[in-house]
Amino acid sequence: MNKLTQFQAQAASITLHKLLYGDNFYISDLDKLAKLIGKEIGGRDYDALHGMHCMKWAEIPEPLRTQAREKVVELLGLPPIVIEAKKMPDIPQPEPESRGKLRLAFWK
């Protein structure tokens, strides 16, 4: 693995988190992450993951979903981690500002 700067390590960490727990699986994220950490990936397991490109994690049945996430970690040459079955928590969105009471009758 290449020696990463603090910025690169943080970017790699958040990319891995998005890759494993985002809404969709994108093989391009795996490719870019592998390139960043200096890991060449390929083989039949990679080809199998490539077939799941753009799939929603929720549409991939268990235990394949967990196996795919574990395979990503393995292909990247990272130490095994506990793969949580839950999805990434939603980021709270601000409530839209109220414009007050809408008046449809312009003559009142």
Biopython code that builds the backbone (N, CA, C, O; Angstrom):
import numpy as np
from Bio.PDB.StructureBuilder import StructureBuilder

atoms = [
    (1, "MET", "N", (0.853, -1.175, 0.000)),
    (1, "MET", "CA", (0.000, 0.000, 0.000)),
    (1, "MET", "C", (0.897, 1.235, 0.000)),
    (1, "MET", "O", (1.905, 1.275, 0.705)),
    (2, "ASN", "N", (0.531, 2.231, -0.784)),
    (2, "ASN", "CA", (1.283, 3.472, -0.851)),
    (2, "ASN", "C", (1.181, 4.226, 0.458)),
    (2, "ASN", "O", (0.222, 4.069, 1.213)),
    (3, "LYS", "N", (2.194, 5.053, 0.714)),
    (3, "LYS", "CA", (2.136, 5.965, 1.851)),
    (3, "LYS", "C", (1.197, 7.095, 1.466)),
    (3, "LYS", "O", (1.458, 7.823, 0.508)),
    (4, "LEU", "N", (0.112, 7.245, 2.200)),
    (4, "LEU", "CA", (-0.904, 8.248, 1.888)),
    (4, "LEU", "C", (-0.739, 9.469, 2.778)),
    (4, "LEU", "O", (-0.350, 9.355, 3.940)),
    (5, "THR", "N", (-1.036, 10.632, 2.227)),
    (5, "THR", "CA", (-1.099, 11.833, 3.046)),
    (5, "THR", "C", (-2.347, 11.753, 3.914)),
    (5, "THR", "O", (-3.205, 10.897, 3.698)),
    (6, "GLN", "N", (-2.447, 12.627, 4.878)),
    (6, "GLN", "CA", (-3.626, 12.640, 5.747)),
    (6, "GLN", "C", (-4.888, 12.866, 4.917)),
    (6, "GLN", "O", (-5.903, 12.205, 5.137)),
    (7, "PHE", "N", (-4.827, 13.790, 3.972)),
    (7, "PHE", "CA", (-5.973, 14.064, 3.108)),
    (7, "PHE", "C", (-6.372, 12.821, 2.318)),
    (7, "PHE", "O", (-7.552, 12.474, 2.252)),
    (8, "GLN", "N", (-5.390, 12.155, 1.723)),
    (8, "GLN", "CA", (-5.663, 10.967, 0.918)),
    (8, "GLN", "C", (-6.238, 9.837, 1.769)),
    (8, "GLN", "O", (-7.150, 9.131, 1.338)),
    (9, "ALA", "N", (-5.704, 9.671, 2.975)),
    (9, "ALA", "CA", (-6.204, 8.627, 3.870)),
    (9, "ALA", "C", (-7.644, 8.897, 4.279)),
    (9, "ALA", "O", (-8.460, 7.977, 4.336)),
    (10, "GLN", "N", (-7.958, 10.152, 4.563)),
    (10, "GLN", "CA", (-9.332, 10.499, 4.935)),
    (10, "GLN", "C", (-10.276, 10.320, 3.751)),
    (10, "GLN", "O", (-11.399, 9.843, 3.916)),
    (11, "ALA", "N", (-9.822, 10.703, 2.554)),
    (11, "ALA", "CA", (-10.639, 10.524, 1.353)),
    (11, "ALA", "C", (-10.869, 9.035, 1.097)),
    (11, "ALA", "O", (-11.976, 8.632, 0.738)),
    (12, "ALA", "N", (-9.835, 8.220, 1.279)),
    (12, "ALA", "CA", (-9.957, 6.773, 1.088)),
    (12, "ALA", "C", (-10.941, 6.184, 2.091)),
    (12, "ALA", "O", (-11.743, 5.317, 1.744)),
    (13, "SER", "N", (-10.880, 6.650, 3.323)),
    (13, "SER", "CA", (-11.765, 6.148, 4.372)),
    (13, "SER", "C", (-13.233, 6.447, 4.065)),
    (13, "SER", "O", (-14.084, 5.567, 4.189)),
    (14, "ILE", "N", (-13.526, 7.661, 3.673)),
    (14, "ILE", "CA", (-14.916, 8.027, 3.394)),
    (14, "ILE", "C", (-15.408, 7.347, 2.115)),
    (14, "ILE", "O", (-16.586, 7.009, 2.000)),
    (15, "THR", "N", (-14.507, 7.151, 1.163)),
    (15, "THR", "CA", (-14.876, 6.442, -0.068)),
    (15, "THR", "C", (-15.208, 4.987, 0.234)),
    (15, "THR", "O", (-16.171, 4.441, -0.303)),
    (16, "LEU", "N", (-14.406, 4.355, 1.099)),
    (16, "LEU", "CA", (-14.687, 2.970, 1.487)),
    (16, "LEU", "C", (-16.035, 2.878, 2.200)),
    (16, "LEU", "O", (-16.813, 1.958, 1.948)),
    (17, "HIS", "N", (-16.308, 3.823, 3.080)),
    (17, "HIS", "CA", (-17.580, 3.830, 3.801)),
    (17, "HIS", "C", (-18.751, 3.976, 2.826)),
    (17, "HIS", "O", (-19.753, 3.270, 2.939)),
    (18, "LYS", "N", (-18.614, 4.895, 1.869)),
    (18, "LYS", "CA", (-19.662, 5.084, 0.856)),
    (18, "LYS", "C", (-19.822, 3.820, 0.021)),
    (18, "LYS", "O", (-20.939, 3.415, -0.300)),
    (19, "LEU", "N", (-18.704, 3.202, -0.325)),
    (19, "LEU", "CA", (-18.729, 1.992, -1.139)),
    (19, "LEU", "C", (-19.465, 0.857, -0.432)),
    (19, "LEU", "O", (-20.232, 0.124, -1.056)),
    (20, "LEU", "N", (-19.229, 0.718, 0.868)),
    (20, "LEU", "CA", (-19.827, -0.381, 1.623)),
    (20, "LEU", "C", (-21.236, -0.091, 2.121)),
    (20, "LEU", "O", (-22.048, -1.010, 2.234)),
    (21, "TYR", "N", (-21.543, 1.168, 2.421)),
    (21, "TYR", "CA", (-22.810, 1.480, 3.075)),
    (21, "TYR", "C", (-23.661, 2.520, 2.347)),
    (21, "TYR", "O", (-24.708, 2.921, 2.857)),
    (22, "GLY", "N", (-23.232, 2.960, 1.175)),
    (22, "GLY", "CA", (-24.044, 3.885, 0.385)),
    (22, "GLY", "C", (-25.286, 3.173, -0.136)),
    (22, "GLY", "O", (-25.491, 1.992, 0.141)),
    (23, "ASP", "N", (-26.089, 3.869, -0.869)),
    (23, "ASP", "CA", (-27.322, 3.277, -1.405)),
    (23, "ASP", "C", (-27.040, 2.276, -2.528)),
    (23, "ASP", "O", (-27.737, 1.269, -2.653)),
    (24, "ASN", "N", (-26.021, 2.555, -3.342)),
    (24, "ASN", "CA", (-25.717, 1.723, -4.505)),
    (24, "ASN", "C", (-24.277, 1.235, -4.447)),
    (24, "ASN", "O", (-23.437, 1.812, -3.756)),
    (25, "PHE", "N", (-24.006, 0.160, -5.185)),
    (25, "PHE", "CA", (-22.650, -0.341, -5.348)),
    (25, "PHE", "C", (-22.122, 0.118, -6.696)),
    (25, "PHE", "O", (-22.699, -0.190, -7.739)),
    (26, "TYR", "N", (-21.021, 0.858, -6.665)),
    (26, "TYR", "CA", (-20.397, 1.341, -7.890)),
    (26, "TYR", "C", (-18.994, 0.757, -8.002)),
    (26, "TYR", "O", (-18.144, 1.001, -7.146)),
    (27, "ILE", "N", (-18.754, -0.014, -9.062)),
    (27, "ILE", "CA", (-17.445, -0.624, -9.267)),
    (27, "ILE", "C", (-16.390, 0.451, -9.504)),
    (27, "ILE", "O", (-15.219, 0.250, -9.184)),
    (28, "SER", "N", (-16.796, 1.586, -10.060)),
    (28, "SER", "CA", (-15.838, 2.667, -10.302)),
    (28, "SER", "C", (-15.267, 3.203, -8.991)),
    (28, "SER", "O", (-14.101, 3.597, -8.942)),
    (29, "ASP", "N", (-16.077, 3.224, -7.926)),
    (29, "ASP", "CA", (-15.562, 3.635, -6.611)),
    (29, "ASP", "C", (-14.496, 2.648, -6.136)),
    (29, "ASP", "O", (-13.474, 3.051, -5.579)),
    (30, "LEU", "N", (-14.736, 1.362, -6.357)),
    (30, "LEU", "CA", (-13.756, 0.345, -5.983)),
    (30, "LEU", "C", (-12.476, 0.532, -6.789)),
    (30, "LEU", "O", (-11.380, 0.466, -6.234)),
    (31, "ASP", "N", (-12.605, 0.763, -8.085)),
    (31, "ASP", "CA", (-11.432, 0.959, -8.943)),
    (31, "ASP", "C", (-10.612, 2.168, -8.498)),
    (31, "ASP", "O", (-9.388, 2.091, -8.390)),
    (32, "LYS", "N", (-11.290, 3.276, -8.242)),
    (32, "LYS", "CA", (-10.584, 4.503, -7.843)),
    (32, "LYS", "C", (-9.924, 4.351, -6.477)),
    (32, "LYS", "O", (-8.817, 4.843, -6.256)),
    (33, "LEU", "N", (-10.603, 3.674, -5.570)),
    (33, "LEU", "CA", (-10.032, 3.450, -4.245)),
    (33, "LEU", "C", (-8.802, 2.551, -4.333)),
    (33, "LEU", "O", (-7.796, 2.807, -3.672)),
    (34, "ALA", "N", (-8.880, 1.505, -5.143)),
    (34, "ALA", "CA", (-7.735, 0.611, -5.327)),
    (34, "ALA", "C", (-6.550, 1.376, -5.916)),
    (34, "ALA", "O", (-5.410, 1.187, -5.491)),
    (35, "LYS", "N", (-6.819, 2.226, -6.879)),
    (35, "LYS", "CA", (-5.753, 3.022, -7.490)),
    (35, "LYS", "C", (-5.114, 3.950, -6.452)),
    (35, "LYS", "O", (-3.891, 4.085, -6.402)),
    (36, "LEU", "N", (-5.940, 4.582, -5.635)),
    (36, "LEU", "CA", (-5.438, 5.502, -4.614)),
    (36, "LEU", "C", (-4.510, 4.810, -3.623)),
    (36, "LEU", "O", (-3.478, 5.363, -3.243)),
    (37, "ILE", "N", (-4.877, 3.604, -3.207)),
    (37, "ILE", "CA", (-4.051, 2.915, -2.205)),
    (37, "ILE", "C", (-2.963, 2.063, -2.842)),
    (37, "ILE", "O", (-2.201, 1.400, -2.138)),
    (38, "GLY", "N", (-2.884, 2.075, -4.177)),
    (38, "GLY", "CA", (-1.826, 1.364, -4.869)),
    (38, "GLY", "C", (-2.029, -0.136, -4.963)),
    (38, "GLY", "O", (-1.061, -0.897, -4.972)),
    (39, "LYS", "N", (-3.268, -0.561, -5.032)),
    (39, "LYS", "CA", (-3.587, -1.991, -5.090)),
    (39, "LYS", "C", (-4.144, -2.328, -6.465)),
    (39, "LYS", "O", (-5.088, -1.692, -6.934)),
    (40, "GLU", "N", (-3.556, -3.331, -7.108)),
    (40, "GLU", "CA", (-4.088, -3.813, -8.382)),
    (40, "GLU", "C", (-5.102, -4.901, -8.080)),
    (40, "GLU", "O", (-4.805, -5.859, -7.366)),
    (41, "ILE", "N", (-6.294, -4.750, -8.624)),
    (41, "ILE", "CA", (-7.339, -5.735, -8.365)),
    (41, "ILE", "C", (-7.818, -6.334, -9.677)),
    (41, "ILE", "O", (-7.722, -5.710, -10.733)),
    (42, "GLY", "N", (-8.325, -7.532, -9.595)),
    (42, "GLY", "CA", (-8.833, -8.223, -10.769)),
    (42, "GLY", "C", (-9.215, -9.640, -10.378)),
    (42, "GLY", "O", (-9.283, -9.970, -9.194)),
    (43, "GLY", "N", (-9.460, -10.464, -11.365)),
    (43, "GLY", "CA", (-9.801, -11.852, -11.107)),
    (43, "GLY", "C", (-11.295, -12.093, -11.171)),
    (43, "GLY", "O", (-12.083, -11.193, -11.461)),
    (44, "ARG", "N", (-11.658, -13.321, -10.893)),
    (44, "ARG", "CA", (-13.060, -13.731, -11.028)),
    (44, "ARG", "C", (-13.967, -13.084, -9.980)),
    (44, "ARG", "O", (-15.116, -12.753, -10.272)),
    (45, "ASP", "N", (-13.451, -12.906, -8.760)),
    (45, "ASP", "CA", (-14.270, -12.235, -7.739)),
    (45, "ASP", "C", (-14.545, -10.792, -8.140)),
    (45, "ASP", "O", (-15.654, -10.290, -7.959)),
    (46, "TYR", "N", (-13.527, -10.127, -8.688)),
    (46, "TYR", "CA", (-13.713, -8.757, -9.172)),
    (46, "TYR", "C", (-14.748, -8.744, -10.299)),
    (46, "TYR", "O", (-15.625, -7.881, -10.333)),
    (47, "ASP", "N", (-14.641, -9.705, -11.219)),
    (47, "ASP", "CA", (-15.603, -9.797, -12.319)),
    (47, "ASP", "C", (-17.022, -10.002, -11.795)),
    (47, "ASP", "O", (-17.976, -9.440, -12.333)),
    (48, "ALA", "N", (-17.156, -10.807, -10.746)),
    (48, "ALA", "CA", (-18.482, -11.031, -10.148)),
    (48, "ALA", "C", (-19.027, -9.732, -9.564)),
    (48, "ALA", "O", (-20.206, -9.422, -9.730)),
    (49, "LEU", "N", (-18.171, -8.971, -8.880)),
    (49, "LEU", "CA", (-18.598, -7.680, -8.342)),
    (49, "LEU", "C", (-18.951, -6.721, -9.474)),
    (49, "LEU", "O", (-19.896, -5.938, -9.367)),
    (50, "HIS", "N", (-18.191, -6.789, -10.547)),
    (50, "HIS", "CA", (-18.437, -5.899, -11.687)),
    (50, "HIS", "C", (-19.853, -6.096, -12.228)),
    (50, "HIS", "O", (-20.483, -5.146, -12.694)),
    (51, "GLY", "N", (-20.343, -7.321, -12.165)),
    (51, "GLY", "CA", (-21.704, -7.600, -12.611)),
    (51, "GLY", "C", (-22.771, -6.950, -11.749)),
    (51, "GLY", "O", (-23.915, -6.806, -12.182)),
    (52, "MET", "N", (-22.413, -6.555, -10.535)),
    (52, "MET", "CA", (-23.377, -5.915, -9.630)),
    (52, "MET", "C", (-23.278, -4.389, -9.680)),
    (52, "MET", "O", (-23.909, -3.698, -8.879)),
    (53, "HIS", "N", (-22.491, -3.868, -10.615)),
    (53, "HIS", "CA", (-22.312, -2.418, -10.750)),
    (53, "HIS", "C", (-23.657, -1.707, -10.868)),
    (53, "HIS", "O", (-24.530, -2.131, -11.624)),
    (54, "CYS", "N", (-23.810, -0.645, -10.128)),
    (54, "CYS", "CA", (-24.994, 0.231, -10.108)),
    (54, "CYS", "C", (-26.213, -0.389, -9.416)),
    (54, "CYS", "O", (-27.285, 0.215, -9.408)),
    (55, "MET", "N", (-26.065, -1.567, -8.844)),
    (55, "MET", "CA", (-27.206, -2.162, -8.138)),
    (55, "MET", "C", (-27.394, -1.485, -6.784)),
    (55, "MET", "O", (-26.431, -1.073, -6.138)),
    (56, "LYS", "N", (-28.634, -1.383, -6.377)),
    (56, "LYS", "CA", (-28.929, -0.888, -5.036)),
    (56, "LYS", "C", (-28.600, -2.002, -4.045)),
    (56, "LYS", "O", (-28.964, -3.159, -4.254)),
    (57, "TRP", "N", (-27.902, -1.637, -2.958)),
    (57, "TRP", "CA", (-27.564, -2.637, -1.948)),
    (57, "TRP", "C", (-28.834, -3.316, -1.436)),
    (57, "TRP", "O", (-28.827, -4.518, -1.169)),
    (58, "ALA", "N", (-29.913, -2.563, -1.298)),
    (58, "ALA", "CA", (-31.160, -3.121, -0.764)),
    (58, "ALA", "C", (-31.753, -4.187, -1.678)),
    (58, "ALA", "O", (-32.518, -5.036, -1.218)),
    (59, "GLU", "N", (-31.414, -4.157, -2.962)),
    (59, "GLU", "CA", (-31.938, -5.135, -3.906)),
    (59, "GLU", "C", (-31.075, -6.393, -4.000)),
    (59, "GLU", "O", (-31.471, -7.373, -4.629)),
    (60, "ILE", "N", (-29.904, -6.366, -3.378)),
    (60, "ILE", "CA", (-29.024, -7.535, -3.379)),
    (60, "ILE", "C", (-29.402, -8.379, -2.164)),
    (60, "ILE", "O", (-29.318, -7.897, -1.034)),
    (61, "PRO", "N", (-29.812, -9.614, -2.373)),
    (61, "PRO", "CA", (-30.274, -10.428, -1.243)),
    (61, "PRO", "C", (-29.130, -10.819, -0.300)),
    (61, "PRO", "O", (-27.978, -10.969, -0.707)),
    (62, "GLU", "N", (-29.496, -10.975, 0.966)),
    (62, "GLU", "CA", (-28.558, -11.541, 1.932)),
    (62, "GLU", "C", (-28.480, -13.032, 1.658)),
    (62, "GLU", "O", (-29.505, -13.590, 1.266)),
    (63, "PRO", "N", (-27.401, -13.708, 1.822)),
    (63, "PRO", "CA", (-26.109, -13.267, 2.346)),
    (63, "PRO", "C", (-25.177, -12.699, 1.287)),
    (63, "PRO", "O", (-24.044, -12.339, 1.605)),
    (64, "LEU", "N", (-25.627, -12.608, 0.016)),
    (64, "LEU", "CA", (-24.769, -12.087, -1.043)),
    (64, "LEU", "C", (-24.319, -10.663, -0.755)),
    (64, "LEU", "O", (-23.181, -10.303, -1.058)),
    (65, "ARG", "N", (-25.187, -9.855, -0.177)),
    (65, "ARG", "CA", (-24.847, -8.465, 0.148)),
    (65, "ARG", "C", (-23.646, -8.413, 1.087)),
    (65, "ARG", "O", (-22.697, -7.666, 0.845)),
    (66, "THR", "N", (-23.686, -9.199, 2.150)),
    (66, "THR", "CA", (-22.574, -9.229, 3.107)),
    (66, "THR", "C", (-21.325, -9.811, 2.458)),
    (66, "THR", "O", (-20.223, -9.308, 2.675)),
    (67, "GLN", "N", (-21.486, -10.865, 1.664)),
    (67, "GLN", "CA", (-20.339, -11.474, 0.986)),
    (67, "GLN", "C", (-19.682, -10.491, 0.020)),
    (67, "GLN", "O", (-18.456, -10.447, -0.076)),
    (68, "ALA", "N", (-20.482, -9.706, -0.692)),
    (68, "ALA", "CA", (-19.936, -8.723, -1.630)),
    (68, "ALA", "C", (-19.133, -7.661, -0.876)),
    (68, "ALA", "O", (-18.043, -7.279, -1.302)),
    (69, "ARG", "N", (-19.673, -7.196, 0.232)),
    (69, "ARG", "CA", (-18.949, -6.194, 1.021)),
    (69, "ARG", "C", (-17.643, -6.768, 1.570)),
    (69, "ARG", "O", (-16.616, -6.090, 1.558)),
    (70, "GLU", "N", (-17.677, -7.997, 2.045)),
    (70, "GLU", "CA", (-16.460, -8.643, 2.541)),
    (70, "GLU", "C", (-15.454, -8.831, 1.414)),
    (70, "GLU", "O", (-14.251, -8.691, 1.630)),
    (71, "LYS", "N", (-15.931, -9.146, 0.217)),
    (71, "LYS", "CA", (-15.047, -9.345, -0.932)),
    (71, "LYS", "C", (-14.373, -8.037, -1.330)),
    (71, "LYS", "O", (-13.207, -8.047, -1.726)),
    (72, "VAL", "N", (-15.072, -6.924, -1.234)),
    (72, "VAL", "CA", (-14.488, -5.615, -1.515)),
    (72, "VAL", "C", (-13.295, -5.376, -0.595)),
    (72, "VAL", "O", (-12.220, -4.984, -1.050)),
    (73, "VAL", "N", (-13.490, -5.611, 0.687)),
    (73, "VAL", "CA", (-12.426, -5.413, 1.673)),
    (73, "VAL", "C", (-11.247, -6.341, 1.368)),
    (73, "VAL", "O", (-10.088, -5.930, 1.431)),
    (74, "GLU", "N", (-11.557, -7.581, 1.042)),
    (74, "GLU", "CA", (-10.507, -8.565, 0.726)),
    (74, "GLU", "C", (-9.722, -8.158, -0.517)),
    (74, "GLU", "O", (-8.492, -8.213, -0.514)),
    (75, "LEU", "N", (-10.421, -7.747, -1.585)),
    (75, "LEU", "CA", (-9.739, -7.352, -2.816)),
    (75, "LEU", "C", (-8.831, -6.146, -2.615)),
    (75, "LEU", "O", (-7.789, -6.028, -3.261)),
    (76, "LEU", "N", (-9.228, -5.259, -1.723)),
    (76, "LEU", "CA", (-8.411, -4.082, -1.440)),
    (76, "LEU", "C", (-7.212, -4.412, -0.548)),
    (76, "LEU", "O", (-6.343, -3.569, -0.328)),
    (77, "GLY", "N", (-7.173, -5.646, -0.037)),
    (77, "GLY", "CA", (-6.062, -6.047, 0.814)),
    (77, "GLY", "C", (-6.117, -5.445, 2.200)),
    (77, "GLY", "O", (-5.090, -5.299, 2.864)),
    (78, "LEU", "N", (-7.315, -5.097, 2.637)),
    (78, "LEU", "CA", (-7.496, -4.499, 3.954)),
    (78, "LEU", "C", (-7.778, -5.591, 4.974)),
    (78, "LEU", "O", (-8.265, -6.663, 4.614)),
    (79, "PRO", "N", (-7.476, -5.332, 6.241)),
    (79, "PRO", "CA", (-7.801, -6.328, 7.261)),
    (79, "PRO", "C", (-9.311, -6.526, 7.348)),
    (79, "PRO", "O", (-10.069, -5.581, 7.126)),
    (80, "PRO", "N", (-9.756, -7.734, 7.665)),
    (80, "PRO", "CA", (-11.204, -7.977, 7.766)),
    (80, "PRO", "C", (-11.849, -7.030, 8.769)),
    (80, "PRO", "O", (-11.279, -6.721, 9.816)),
    (81, "ILE", "N", (-13.042, -6.582, 8.427)),
    (81, "ILE", "CA", (-13.806, -5.710, 9.324)),
    (81, "ILE", "C", (-15.181, -6.319, 9.518)),
    (81, "ILE", "O", (-15.620, -7.162, 8.736)),
    (82, "VAL", "N", (-15.848, -5.884, 10.559)),
    (82, "VAL", "CA", (-17.219, -6.336, 10.801)),
    (82, "VAL", "C", (-18.118, -5.584, 9.836)),
    (82, "VAL", "O", (-18.162, -4.354, 9.836)),
    (83, "ILE", "N", (-18.830, -6.336, 9.018)),
    (83, "ILE", "CA", (-19.738, -5.740, 8.042)),
    (83, "ILE", "C", (-21.118, -5.661, 8.672)),
    (83, "ILE", "O", (-21.729, -6.677, 9.000)),
    (84, "GLU", "N", (-21.591, -4.442, 8.831)),
    (84, "GLU", "CA", (-22.914, -4.240, 9.406)),
    (84, "GLU", "C", (-23.956, -4.370, 8.309)),
    (84, "GLU", "O", (-23.748, -3.901, 7.190)),
    (85, "ALA", "N", (-25.054, -4.992, 8.620)),
    (85, "ALA", "CA", (-26.115, -5.205, 7.638)),
    (85, "ALA", "C", (-26.969, -3.956, 7.438)),
    (85, "ALA", "O", (-27.739, -3.879, 6.480)),
    (86, "LYS", "N", (-26.840, -2.986, 8.327)),
    (86, "LYS", "CA", (-27.675, -1.793, 8.187)),
    (86, "LYS", "C", (-27.044, -0.817, 7.201)),
    (86, "LYS", "O", (-25.839, -0.859, 6.952)),
    (87, "LYS", "N", (-27.854, 0.040, 6.659)),
    (87, "LYS", "CA", (-27.349, 1.008, 5.704)),
    (87, "LYS", "C", (-26.799, 2.230, 6.428)),
    (87, "LYS", "O", (-27.021, 2.425, 7.623)),
    (88, "MET", "N", (-26.087, 3.031, 5.681)),
    (88, "MET", "CA", (-25.496, 4.252, 6.195)),
    (88, "MET", "C", (-26.615, 5.166, 6.706)),
    (88, "MET", "O", (-27.641, 5.312, 6.041)),
    (89, "PRO", "N", (-26.429, 5.778, 7.872)),
    (89, "PRO", "CA", (-27.503, 6.636, 8.392)),
    (89, "PRO", "C", (-27.737, 7.829, 7.481)),
    (89, "PRO", "O", (-26.808, 8.366, 6.877)),
    (90, "ASP", "N", (-29.006, 8.232, 7.396)),
    (90, "ASP", "CA", (-29.357, 9.383, 6.580)),
    (90, "ASP", "C", (-28.866, 10.660, 7.244)),
    (90, "ASP", "O", (-28.881, 10.788, 8.468)),
    (91, "ILE", "N", (-28.434, 11.592, 6.421)),
    (91, "ILE", "CA", (-28.016, 12.892, 6.922)),
    (91, "ILE", "C", (-29.268, 13.741, 7.054)),
    (91, "ILE", "O", (-30.014, 13.891, 6.086)),
    (92, "PRO", "N", (-29.519, 14.312, 8.258)),
    (92, "PRO", "CA", (-30.741, 15.106, 8.433)),
    (92, "PRO", "C", (-30.749, 16.311, 7.495)),
    (92, "PRO", "O", (-29.742, 17.001, 7.336)),
    (93, "GLN", "N", (-31.877, 16.541, 6.895)),
    (93, "GLN", "CA", (-32.046, 17.675, 5.987)),
    (93, "GLN", "C", (-32.829, 18.765, 6.709)),
    (93, "GLN", "O", (-33.751, 18.471, 7.470)),
    (94, "PRO", "N", (-32.463, 20.028, 6.473)),
    (94, "PRO", "CA", (-33.199, 21.110, 7.137)),
    (94, "PRO", "C", (-34.633, 21.180, 6.627)),
    (94, "PRO", "O", (-34.919, 20.884, 5.467)),
    (95, "GLU", "N", (-35.512, 21.575, 7.515)),
    (95, "GLU", "CA", (-36.915, 21.742, 7.159)),
    (95, "GLU", "C", (-37.036, 22.949, 6.221)),
    (95, "GLU", "O", (-36.369, 23.961, 6.436)),
    (96, "PRO", "N", (-37.874, 22.854, 5.191)),
    (96, "PRO", "CA", (-38.060, 24.024, 4.325)),
    (96, "PRO", "C", (-38.716, 25.151, 5.114)),
    (96, "PRO", "O", (-39.569, 24.930, 5.974)),
    (97, "GLU", "N", (-38.292, 26.342, 4.795)),
    (97, "GLU", "CA", (-38.846, 27.491, 5.504)),
    (97, "GLU", "C", (-40.307, 27.689, 5.117)),
    (97, "GLU", "O", (-40.687, 27.559, 3.953)),
    (98, "SER", "N", (-41.107, 28.003, 6.118)),
    (98, "SER", "CA", (-42.518, 28.262, 5.878)),
    (98, "SER", "C", (-42.675, 29.688, 5.367)),
    (98, "SER", "O", (-42.045, 30.612, 5.882)),
    (99, "ARG", "N", (-43.502, 29.858, 4.373)),
    (99, "ARG", "CA", (-43.738, 31.191, 3.826)),
    (99, "ARG", "C", (-44.996, 31.816, 4.428)),
    (99, "ARG", "O", (-45.497, 32.837, 3.957)),
    (100, "GLY", "N", (-45.472, 31.186, 5.453)),
    (100, "GLY", "CA", (-46.701, 31.693, 6.044)),
    (100, "GLY", "C", (-47.904, 31.113, 5.339)),
    (100, "GLY", "O", (-47.789, 30.167, 4.559)),
    (101, "LYS", "N", (-49.055, 31.686, 5.618)),
    (101, "LYS", "CA", (-50.296, 31.184, 5.042)),
    (101, "LYS", "C", (-50.400, 31.633, 3.586)),
    (101, "LYS", "O", (-50.276, 32.818, 3.276)),
    (102, "LEU", "N", (-50.626, 30.678, 2.716)),
    (102, "LEU", "CA", (-50.763, 30.983, 1.315)),
    (102, "LEU", "C", (-52.186, 31.486, 1.043)),
    (102, "LEU", "O", (-53.160, 30.833, 1.417)),
    (103, "ARG", "N", (-52.296, 32.607, 0.413)),
    (103, "ARG", "CA", (-53.608, 33.185, 0.093)),
    (103, "ARG", "C", (-53.825, 33.073, -1.414)),
    (103, "ARG", "O", (-53.077, 33.630, -2.217)),
    (104, "LEU", "N", (-54.868, 32.337, -1.764)),
    (104, "LEU", "CA", (-55.170, 32.156, -3.167)),
    (104, "LEU", "C", (-56.092, 33.241, -3.703)),
    (104, "LEU", "O", (-56.074, 33.544, -4.896)),
    (105, "ALA", "N", (-56.881, 33.815, -2.842)),
    (105, "ALA", "CA", (-57.828, 34.842, -3.277)),
    (105, "ALA", "C", (-57.128, 36.192, -3.221)),
    (105, "ALA", "O", (-56.904, 36.732, -2.137)),
    (106, "PHE", "N", (-56.788, 36.729, -4.361)),
    (106, "PHE", "CA", (-56.043, 37.987, -4.394)),
    (106, "PHE", "C", (-56.920, 39.189, -4.079)),
    (106, "PHE", "O", (-56.392, 40.263, -3.790)),
    (107, "TRP", "N", (-58.262, 39.045, -4.126)),
    (107, "TRP", "CA", (-59.145, 40.171, -3.883)),
    (107, "TRP", "C", (-59.475, 40.367, -2.425)),
    (107, "TRP", "O", (-60.153, 41.339, -2.091)),
    (108, "LYS", "N", (-59.028, 39.490, -1.529)),
    (108, "LYS", "CA", (-59.353, 39.647, -0.114)),
    (108, "LYS", "C", (-58.337, 40.488, 0.576)),
    (108, "LYS", "O", (-58.448, 40.729, 1.778)),
]
sb = StructureBuilder()
sb.init_structure("model")
sb.init_model(0)
sb.init_chain("A")
sb.init_seg("    ")
for serial, (resi, resn, name, xyz) in enumerate(atoms, 1):
    if name == "N":
        sb.init_residue(resn, " ", resi, " ")
    sb.init_atom(name, np.array(xyz, "f"), 0.0, 1.0, " ", f" {name:<3s}", serial, name[0])
structure = sb.get_structure()
